[in-house]
Amino acid sequence: MKTSDFYYDLPQELIAQTPSERRDGSRLMLLDKITGETVHRHFYDLVDELNAGDCLVMNDSRVLPARLFGNRLTGGAVEVLLLKDKGNSVWECLTRPGRKTRPGTELTFGEGELTAEVVGEAEGGNKLIKFKYEGIFIEKLEKLGRMPLPPYIHEELQDAERYQTVYSRELGSAAAPTAGLHFTQGLLKKLEDKGVRLAYVTLHVGLGTFRPVKEEDIEAHEMHSEFCIVPEETANAVNETKKNGGRVIAVGTTSCRTLESATGEDGVLKPWSGWTDIFIYPGYKFKCIDGLVTNFHLPESTLIMLVSALAGREHVLNAYAEAVRERYRFFSFGDAMFIS
């Protein structure tokens, strides 16, 4: 299967630059994965589409305010994006300008409140940076850092919490699990009151999620790896749901990848923590999930390939073409789709 098989034409003006006024007021397309039939709703109508006994699984990872703007001690501005905690106050980072942040370069942020030194290089030209500070590093980040918005969003975010889900609690992501941005506490309560079980996994989203597929043969693509956790209570909730005939609905591709990584060939979800580089594309046999709540994804991305594995490539591309005609909003701050 070729990467170009997952291309669709998207007008630039449909890429959402800001969140919708109310989280659950975004549009929701219902897609029947068997027939390809679509129905147009709003996200708050999701409560009508789930049944008592279903289990909704969400990613509770929280985005680090991981963009830091500072200066080199020798002069000149620098931008640093934290990617991965390597331990001992050393982080793998993207830097701009990269050629002026060679090993030995000293950096300062927030009038010296946080200082750092480039101590090495990682794969792909990323830098290893050791930070120096007094107190708690996360508190320094929350004071000095900004949200690392995706590259296709050019507007500044007015409220940083709009790039966090209302149930986020485990700090560690470089990007938001955006399908969850549509939920409000009120909507979650309505779902619980209806008898829908709510369960949580953690997958810390890396910037690899935005990495384009460069190989024409999709099977040649090397998938990025991300750290994830399935708590015992979530494994129990999912397994009980399946045993009782309910549906397991993943919120977002990150929850989907976590569940599928931790489920055995027997369909049983196990408590687990570790790194996953699972690449789901058409032909994949799902072991755990029955449905998916997701946003509209970039053309030729691994995410649209995953969605196509669940609902069929032709059904998905037809639904995307309809979303374009109906002027849906696309990508991280855009509208949503429920595949069942």
Phi, psi and chi 1 to 4 in degrees:
 res  aa     phi    psi   chi1   chi2   chi3   chi4
   1 MET       -  139.1 -164.8  163.0  -90.0      -
   2 LYS   -99.7  151.0  -63.7 -179.2  177.4  179.0
   3 THR   -58.0  -39.4  -59.1      -      -      -
   4 SER   -65.0  -16.2   54.4      -      -      -
   5 ASP   -66.4  -13.7  -69.0  -24.0      -      -
   6 PHE  -112.9   22.5  -61.5   90.2      -      -
   7 TYR   -85.9  142.8  177.5   79.2      -      -
   8 TYR  -143.9  156.1   68.5   93.2      -      -
   9 ASP   -89.9  119.5 -166.9   28.0      -      -
  10 LEU  -121.7  116.6  178.2   68.2      -      -
  11 PRO   -62.8  136.0  -20.3   32.0      -      -
  12 GLN   -55.4  -34.4  -74.6  -69.7  111.9      -
  13 GLU   -69.5  -10.4   67.4  -91.0   16.7      -
  14 LEU   -89.3   -3.6  -64.4 -174.4      -      -
  15 ILE   -79.7  111.9  -59.7  174.0      -      -
  16 ALA   -64.6  128.3      -      -      -      -
  17 GLN   -99.2  -18.5  -66.2  -63.6  -49.7      -
  18 THR  -137.8  156.1   55.2      -      -      -
  19 PRO   -66.3  156.2  -13.7   26.5      -      -
  20 SER   -67.0  159.6   57.6      -      -      -
  21 GLU   -56.9  -44.9 -166.2  169.2  -32.2      -
  22 ARG  -121.6  141.2   66.9  178.5  -98.7 -160.7
  23 ARG   -54.0  -51.0  -75.3 -178.7 -175.7  -96.6
  24 ASP   -90.2   11.6   61.8   -1.7      -      -
  25 GLY   -90.2   -2.2      -      -      -      -
  26 SER   -67.3  163.4   51.4      -      -      -
  27 ARG   -78.3  155.7  -64.3  168.4   77.1 -176.9
  28 LEU  -134.8  118.6  177.2   67.9      -      -
  29 MET   -94.0  129.0  178.2 -174.6  -75.5      -
  30 LEU   -93.0  129.1  -51.3  179.3      -      -
  31 LEU  -123.9  120.0  173.7   60.9      -      -
  32 ASP   -80.8  116.7 -173.5  -50.3      -      -
  33 LYS   -70.7  -18.0   64.4 -174.6 -179.9 -174.7
  34 ILE   -87.0  -48.1  -54.5  -59.9      -      -
  35 THR   -96.3  -21.9   66.7      -      -      -
  36 GLY    82.6    2.1      -      -      -      -
  37 GLU   -65.8  141.8 -179.1 -174.6   -6.3      -
  38 THR  -120.7  149.1   57.7      -      -      -
  39 VAL  -136.9  144.1  178.4      -      -      -
  40 HIS  -103.9  126.3  -56.6  -70.2      -      -
  41 ARG  -137.1 -170.2  -65.6  -78.1 -172.3  -93.2
  42 HIS  -114.4  160.9  -73.7   90.4      -      -
  43 PHE   -62.8  -33.6 -159.9   83.7      -      -
  44 TYR   -65.3  -13.5   48.9   73.0      -      -
  45 ASP   -78.5   -5.5  -63.9  -42.4      -      -
  46 LEU   -56.3  -31.6 -177.1   65.1      -      -
  47 VAL   -59.0  -29.1   70.0      -      -      -
  48 ASP   -78.3  -17.2  -60.8  -36.2      -      -
  49 GLU   -95.5  -12.0  -56.9  -55.7  -38.8      -
  50 LEU  -104.0  152.5  -61.7 -176.8      -      -
  51 ASN  -112.5  154.6  -53.2  -41.6      -      -
  52 ALA   -56.5  133.4      -      -      -      -
  53 GLY    97.3  -13.5      -      -      -      -
  54 ASP   -73.8  159.5  -73.2  -14.9      -      -
  55 CYS  -125.9  124.8 -178.5      -      -      -
  56 LEU  -101.8  121.6 -161.5   63.3      -      -
  57 VAL  -110.8  122.9 -176.5      -      -      -
  58 MET  -120.9  152.3  -65.0  165.3  -82.5      -
  59 ASN   -92.8  115.5 -179.5    5.8      -      -
  60 ASP   -92.9   16.8   63.6    5.5      -      -
  61 SER   -65.0  144.6 -176.6      -      -      -
  62 ARG  -114.2  139.7 -172.0  166.9  173.6   81.2
  63 VAL   -78.1  131.5 -174.3      -      -      -
  64 LEU   -73.7  137.6  -74.3  163.6      -      -
  65 PRO   -73.7   74.1   24.4  -27.4      -      -
  66 ALA   -93.4    4.8      -      -      -      -
  67 ARG   -96.4  118.7  -97.0  175.4   97.0 -158.8
  68 LEU  -115.7  134.7  -71.7  165.2      -      -
  69 PHE  -113.9  124.9  -66.1   88.9      -      -
  70 GLY  -151.1 -151.5      -      -      -      -
  71 ASN  -140.3  152.1  -66.7  -76.7      -      -
  72 ARG   -80.2  144.1  -55.5 -170.2  -57.8  -81.3
  73 LEU   -61.6  -27.2  -76.3 -170.5      -      -
  74 THR   -80.6   -3.1   52.6      -      -      -
  75 GLY   107.8  146.3      -      -      -      -
  76 GLY   104.7  141.8      -      -      -      -
  77 ALA   -75.3  155.3      -      -      -      -
  78 VAL  -144.4  144.2   66.7      -      -      -
  79 GLU  -118.9  132.0  178.4 -177.7  -13.0      -
  80 VAL  -125.1  131.0  172.1      -      -      -
  81 LEU  -117.5  114.9  178.1   61.4      -      -
  82 LEU   -72.7  130.2  -80.2   64.4      -      -
  83 LEU  -111.7  -47.7  -61.8  177.8      -      -
  84 LYS  -148.9  130.0 -169.3 -179.8  -68.0 -176.3
  85 ASP   -75.5  116.1 -173.9   -5.2      -      -
  86 LYS   -97.0   -0.1  -52.0  -65.7  -81.4 -171.5
  87 GLY    93.0  157.4      -      -      -      -
  88 ASN    55.5   39.1  -62.8  -41.0      -      -
  89 SER    67.0   15.2  -60.0      -      -      -
  90 VAL  -102.7  131.6  174.6      -      -      -
  91 TRP  -124.5  144.1  -76.5   74.4      -      -
  92 GLU   -80.8  129.9 -178.2  179.1  -23.1      -
  93 CYS  -137.1  155.3  -56.5      -      -      -
  94 LEU   -94.7  137.4  -81.1  172.5      -      -
  95 THR  -127.0  151.5   60.7      -      -      -
  96 ARG  -139.4  123.0 -169.9 -177.1  -63.2  167.7
  97 PRO   -79.2  130.2   27.3  -31.4      -      -
  98 GLY   -62.4  -37.6      -      -      -      -
  99 ARG   -71.4  -14.3   58.0 -169.1  170.0   78.1
 100 LYS  -104.4   13.2  -66.1 -166.8  175.6  177.9
 101 THR  -124.5   58.2   49.2      -      -      -
 102 ARG   -78.1  162.6  -64.1 -172.7  177.8   91.3
 103 PRO   -51.3  135.2  -30.9   37.2      -      -
 104 GLY   100.8  -16.8      -      -      -      -
 105 THR   -69.1  131.1  -55.1      -      -      -
 106 GLU  -102.2  141.0  -66.7 -175.6   87.5      -
 107 LEU  -126.9  154.5  -48.3  171.4      -      -
 108 THR  -139.4  142.9 -180.0      -      -      -
 109 PHE  -133.5  144.6  -51.5   91.4      -      -
 110 GLY    58.8   46.9      -      -      -      -
 111 GLU    56.2   40.9  -61.9  179.0   -5.3      -
 112 GLY    87.9    1.6      -      -      -      -
 113 GLU   -64.0  -30.0 -140.9  176.0  -44.9      -
 114 LEU  -136.1  126.9 -178.9   64.7      -      -
 115 THR  -123.8  166.0   60.3      -      -      -
 116 ALA  -159.5  163.3      -      -      -      -
 117 GLU  -137.5  136.9 -178.2 -176.9  -11.5      -
 118 VAL   -75.5  117.1 -178.1      -      -      -
 119 VAL  -109.2   -4.5  -65.6      -      -      -
 120 GLY   176.0 -174.4      -      -      -      -
 121 GLU  -126.8  147.3  -66.1 -164.4  -10.9      -
 122 ALA  -110.4 -175.2      -      -      -      -
 123 GLU   -61.1  146.8  -79.4 -176.7   49.5      -
 124 GLY    73.2   14.2      -      -      -      -
 125 GLY    85.7    1.6      -      -      -      -
 126 ASN   -66.7  156.8  -66.4  -16.5      -      -
 127 LYS  -106.3  149.2  -49.3  -64.7 -179.7 -179.2
 128 LEU  -100.8  119.7  -62.8  173.9      -      -
 129 ILE  -123.4  128.7  -62.9  179.4      -      -
 130 LYS   -99.3  122.7 -174.6  173.3 -177.8   65.8
 131 PHE   -95.5  145.8  -70.6   90.3      -      -
 132 LYS  -125.7  133.9  -58.8  164.8 -166.3  172.8
 133 TYR  -166.4  166.1   52.7   90.2      -      -
 134 GLU  -112.0  137.9  -70.6 -176.0    6.3      -
 135 GLY    99.4 -142.2      -      -      -      -
 136 ILE  -109.6  126.4  -59.9  170.3      -      -
 137 PHE   -60.5  -43.5 -175.9   60.4      -      -
 138 ILE   -60.5  -38.0  -67.3  -61.3      -      -
 139 GLU   -64.8  -37.1  -69.9 -178.3   -3.5      -
 140 LYS   -64.2  -43.2  -62.0  -66.5 -178.5 -170.0
 141 LEU   -61.6  -44.9  -92.1 -170.5      -      -
 142 GLU   -64.8  -27.1  -72.6  179.7  -18.9      -
 143 LYS   -83.1  -40.8 -179.5  178.2  179.1 -177.0
 144 LEU  -103.1  -22.3  -58.8  172.5      -      -
 145 GLY   -87.3  164.1      -      -      -      -
 146 ARG  -124.5  162.0  -65.4 -170.5 -158.9  171.8
 147 MET   -67.2  135.9  -79.3  -64.9  156.7      -
 148 PRO   -86.1   79.6   30.3  -31.5      -      -
 149 LEU   -68.4  153.2  -65.0  177.2      -      -
 150 PRO   -58.7  156.6  -23.0   33.2      -      -
 151 PRO   -64.6  -20.5   18.1  -29.5      -      -
 152 TYR   -88.1    0.0   46.6   74.4      -      -
 153 ILE  -102.3  120.4  -67.3  177.8      -      -
 154 HIS  -108.6   -8.6  -51.0  -63.5      -      -
 155 GLU   -86.4  146.5  -60.5  -94.1  -18.0      -
 156 GLU   -75.1  142.4  -81.0  -65.4  -35.9      -
 157 LEU   -84.0  124.4 -173.5   60.0      -      -
 158 GLN   -76.1  -35.2  -59.9  -56.1  -49.3      -
 159 ASP  -127.0  109.9  175.9    6.6      -      -
 160 ALA   -59.6  -27.9      -      -      -      -
 161 GLU   -67.9  -18.0  -81.2  -57.5  -54.3      -
 162 ARG   -74.1   -8.0  -70.3  -54.4  -54.2  -88.6
 163 TYR  -106.1   21.4 -163.6   56.2      -      -
 164 GLN  -127.0  145.4  -54.3  -81.6   16.3      -
 165 THR   -75.2  158.0   63.2      -      -      -
 166 VAL   -71.0  -14.2  -63.8      -      -      -
 167 TYR  -109.1   13.0   46.8   77.3      -      -
 168 SER   -67.7  139.4   65.0      -      -      -
 169 ARG  -150.6  -20.4   55.2 -167.7  172.2 -159.3
 170 GLU  -103.5  102.1  -59.2  -66.0  -21.5      -
 171 LEU   -64.1  136.0  -92.3  171.3      -      -
 172 GLY   162.3   -6.7      -      -      -      -
 173 SER   -90.3  147.8  -81.7      -      -      -
 174 ALA   -95.7   -5.1      -      -      -      -
 175 ALA  -153.6  154.7      -      -      -      -
 176 ALA   -79.2  147.3      -      -      -      -
 177 PRO   -77.7   89.1   25.2  -26.2      -      -
 178 THR   -71.7  -20.3   53.5      -      -      -
 179 ALA   -61.5  -27.4      -      -      -      -
 180 GLY   -80.0   -9.5      -      -      -      -
 181 LEU   -65.1  -18.1  -64.4  178.0      -      -
 182 HIS   -80.4  -15.8  -55.0  -80.1      -      -
 183 PHE   -80.5  143.7  -73.6   90.9      -      -
 184 THR  -116.5  163.2   63.5      -      -      -
 185 GLN   -61.2  -35.9  -65.9  -67.5    1.1      -
 186 GLY   -64.6  -41.6      -      -      -      -
 187 LEU   -66.9  -40.8 -179.6   56.2      -      -
 188 LEU   -61.8  -39.2  -67.9  172.0      -      -
 189 LYS   -65.9  -40.5 -175.1  174.9 -172.6  -50.4
 190 LYS   -61.1  -39.8  -76.6 -178.1 -179.1  178.0
 191 LEU   -64.9  -44.4  -71.7  164.5      -      -
 192 GLU   -62.9  -42.4  -83.0 -166.5  -57.2      -
 193 ASP   -61.6  -28.7  -70.8  -14.0      -      -
 194 LYS   -78.1  -15.8 -172.4  173.0 -177.5  177.4
 195 GLY   104.7   13.0      -      -      -      -
 196 VAL   -83.5  129.4  175.7      -      -      -
 197 ARG   -80.3  138.0  -67.7 -177.1   81.7  159.0
 198 LEU  -108.9  129.1  -54.3 -177.3      -      -
 199 ALA  -137.4  159.2      -      -      -      -
 200 TYR  -132.2  140.8  -60.9   90.0      -      -
 201 VAL  -121.6  170.0  -65.6      -      -      -
 202 THR  -125.5  125.0  -56.7      -      -      -
 203 LEU  -133.3  120.3 -179.0  141.8      -      -
 204 HIS   -81.9  110.2  -68.7  -43.6      -      -
 205 VAL   -72.1  127.7 -172.5      -      -      -
 206 GLY  -100.3  166.9      -      -      -      -
 207 LEU   -70.8  -10.3  -73.4 -175.1      -      -
 208 GLY   -59.5  -20.3      -      -      -      -
 209 THR   -62.7  -22.5 -166.4      -      -      -
 210 PHE   -97.9   -1.2  -58.5  116.2      -      -
 211 ARG   -69.7  126.2 -172.4  157.9   62.0   93.7
 212 PRO   -69.7  154.1   24.6  -32.4      -      -
 213 VAL   -84.1  113.0  179.1      -      -      -
 214 LYS   -93.9  -22.7  -66.8 -179.7  178.9  175.8
 215 GLU   -79.2  141.2  -66.3   80.6    5.1      -
 216 GLU   -73.4  -35.0 -178.0   55.7   12.1      -
 217 ASP   -87.6  114.7  178.5   -1.9      -      -
 218 ILE   -62.7  -27.1   66.1  172.1      -      -
 219 GLU   -68.6  -15.5  -68.4 -177.4   30.2      -
 220 ALA   -86.0   -7.0      -      -      -      -
 221 HIS   -72.5  132.0  175.9   68.6      -      -
 222 GLU   -92.8  114.6 -171.6  177.1  -32.3      -
 223 MET   -76.6  141.6 -167.2   68.7  175.2      -
 224 HIS   -70.1  156.1   59.3  -75.3      -      -
 225 SER  -109.3  148.0   63.5      -      -      -
 226 GLU  -139.8  148.9  -66.6  163.2  -46.8      -
 227 PHE   -86.2  135.3 -174.8   74.5      -      -
 228 CYS  -143.4  160.3   52.7      -      -      -
 229 ILE  -137.3  133.5  -58.8  168.4      -      -
 230 VAL  -115.5  107.1  177.9      -      -      -
 231 PRO   -67.9  156.7  -13.8   26.9      -      -
 232 GLU   -59.0  -40.8 -174.8  172.5    0.4      -
 233 GLU   -64.6  -32.7   61.3 -174.4  -40.7      -
 234 THR   -70.3  -42.9  -64.0      -      -      -
 235 ALA   -58.8  -43.5      -      -      -      -
 236 ASN   -63.3  -43.8  -69.0  -19.9      -      -
 237 ALA   -62.5  -43.7      -      -      -      -
 238 VAL   -66.6  -46.2  165.7      -      -      -
 239 ASN   -65.1  -38.2  -67.7  -30.0      -      -
 240 GLU   -66.8  -39.5  -74.5  170.6   17.8      -
 241 THR   -59.5  -48.1  -63.6      -      -      -
 242 LYS   -65.2  -40.1  -65.4 -176.6   86.8   66.4
 243 LYS   -61.9  -35.6 -175.7  179.1  176.1 -177.3
 244 ASN   -89.7    3.8  -64.6  -28.9      -      -
 245 GLY    87.0   10.1      -      -      -      -
 246 GLY   -84.0  169.5      -      -      -      -
 247 ARG   -97.6  145.2  -63.2  176.5  -60.3  170.5
 248 VAL  -102.3  116.3  175.6      -      -      -
 249 ILE  -111.4  118.4  -48.7  -64.3      -      -
 250 ALA   -86.0  136.8      -      -      -      -
 251 VAL   -96.3  101.4  175.1      -      -      -
 252 GLY    93.9  155.9      -      -      -      -
 253 THR   -66.8  -26.8   56.8      -      -      -
 254 THR   -68.5  -44.1   58.4      -      -      -
 255 SER   -63.4  -40.7  -61.9      -      -      -
 256 CYS   -59.8  -49.2  169.2      -      -      -
 257 ARG   -63.8  -36.6  -68.1  177.3   67.9 -124.4
 258 THR   -64.8  -48.2  -57.3      -      -      -
 259 LEU   -63.3  -44.2  -68.5  171.2      -      -
 260 GLU   -68.6  -30.4  -67.8  -63.8  -40.8      -
 261 SER   -69.5  -32.2  -63.7      -      -      -
 262 ALA   -99.6    2.5      -      -      -      -
 263 THR   -99.8  132.1  -60.2      -      -      -
 264 GLY   -77.9  172.9      -      -      -      -
 265 GLU   -63.9  -19.2  -67.2  -59.0  -35.0      -
 266 ASP   -82.3    0.5   57.2    0.4      -      -
 267 GLY    82.6    6.6      -      -      -      -
 268 VAL   -94.1  127.5  175.3      -      -      -
 269 LEU   -84.7  130.4  176.7   64.0      -      -
 270 LYS  -109.2  145.5  -63.5  174.5  176.9   62.1
 271 PRO   -59.2  137.0  -18.4   30.2      -      -
 272 TRP  -163.4  150.3  178.2   69.4      -      -
 273 SER  -142.2  142.6   67.5      -      -      -
 274 GLY   163.7 -171.4      -      -      -      -
 275 TRP   -97.4  137.4  -67.2   84.4      -      -
 276 THR  -122.7  138.4 -178.1      -      -      -
 277 ASP  -126.5   29.5   60.6   -2.7      -      -
 278 ILE   -59.6  133.0 -170.9  171.4      -      -
 279 PHE  -118.8  112.3 -178.6   15.0      -      -
 280 ILE  -105.1  120.8  -63.5  174.3      -      -
 281 TYR  -145.0  169.0   53.7   85.7      -      -
 282 PRO   -51.0  134.9  -32.3   38.9      -      -
 283 GLY   110.1  -19.9      -      -      -      -
 284 TYR   -70.3  137.4  177.4   84.6      -      -
 285 LYS   -99.9  113.0  -57.7  -62.6 -177.3 -169.1
 286 PHE   -68.8  134.7  -73.9   86.1      -      -
 287 LYS  -101.7  -20.2  -61.6  173.5  -70.1 -174.8
 288 CYS  -125.2  -55.4 -175.0      -      -      -
 289 ILE   -83.9  151.4   74.0  162.4      -      -
 290 ASP  -109.1  -23.7  -57.7  -64.8      -      -
 291 GLY  -152.6  169.3      -      -      -      -
 292 LEU  -147.5  130.3  178.3   68.4      -      -
 293 VAL   -99.2  125.4  175.9      -      -      -
 294 THR  -152.0  161.0 -173.7      -      -      -
 295 ASN   -87.7 -178.4  -79.1   14.7      -      -
 296 PHE   -91.0  129.3  -69.5   87.8      -      -
 297 HIS  -105.1  166.0  -56.7  -65.5      -      -
 298 LEU   -62.9  145.8  -82.4   74.8      -      -
 299 PRO   -57.9  142.5  -19.3   30.2      -      -
 300 GLU    61.5   22.0  -58.5 -175.7  -27.3      -
 301 SER   -94.2  161.0   63.9      -      -      -
 302 THR   -63.1  -24.2   60.1      -      -      -
 303 LEU   -73.5  -42.4  -55.0  179.6      -      -
 304 ILE   -69.0  -27.3 -164.5  171.6      -      -
 305 MET   -67.2  -41.8  -67.1  171.9 -170.1      -
 306 LEU   -61.1  -47.5 -176.7  154.1      -      -
 307 VAL   -60.7  -38.6  171.3      -      -      -
 308 SER   -67.6  -29.5  -62.8      -      -      -
 309 ALA   -64.7  -33.3      -      -      -      -
 310 LEU   -82.9  -42.3 -177.8   63.3      -      -
 311 ALA  -111.3   -4.3      -      -      -      -
 312 GLY    92.6  133.8      -      -      -      -
 313 ARG   -59.4  -45.2 -174.0 -177.8   71.7   89.8
 314 GLU   -65.8  -42.2  -74.3 -169.3   14.6      -
 315 HIS   -59.7  -43.6  -72.2  -16.2      -      -
 316 VAL   -67.4  -47.0  167.6      -      -      -
 317 LEU   -65.6  -35.5  -69.4  179.2      -      -
 318 ASN   -64.5  -41.1  -72.8  -20.4      -      -
 319 ALA   -65.3  -39.5      -      -      -      -
 320 TYR   -65.5  -40.6  -88.1   53.2      -      -
 321 ALA   -62.8  -38.5      -      -      -      -
 322 GLU   -66.9  -39.7 -175.3  173.1  -14.3      -
 323 ALA   -61.6  -38.1      -      -      -      -
 324 VAL   -64.9  -45.7  169.1      -      -      -
 325 ARG   -61.7  -37.5  -73.4 -166.3  -59.4  -88.9
 326 GLU   -86.0    3.2  -64.7  -68.5  -31.9      -
 327 ARG    62.1   41.8  -49.1  -63.2  -72.6  176.1
 328 TYR   -65.3  159.1  -88.4   63.3      -      -
 329 ARG   -94.8  138.0  -74.4  156.4   45.0   93.4
 330 PHE  -110.3  157.0  -80.2   68.5      -      -
 331 PHE    74.6 -153.3  -55.0  163.8      -      -
 332 SER   -54.4  -44.1  -65.3      -      -      -
 333 PHE   -98.7   14.6  -73.4  141.6      -      -
 334 GLY   -89.3 -162.5      -      -      -      -
 335 ASP   -83.3  179.8  -65.8  -43.6      -      -
 336 ALA  -126.0  167.7      -      -      -      -
 337 MET  -134.9  141.2  173.9 -173.1  -80.5      -
 338 PHE  -117.3  113.3  174.8   38.4      -      -
 339 ILE   -99.2  122.9  -59.2  170.0      -      -
 340 SER  -143.7      -   64.4      -      -      -
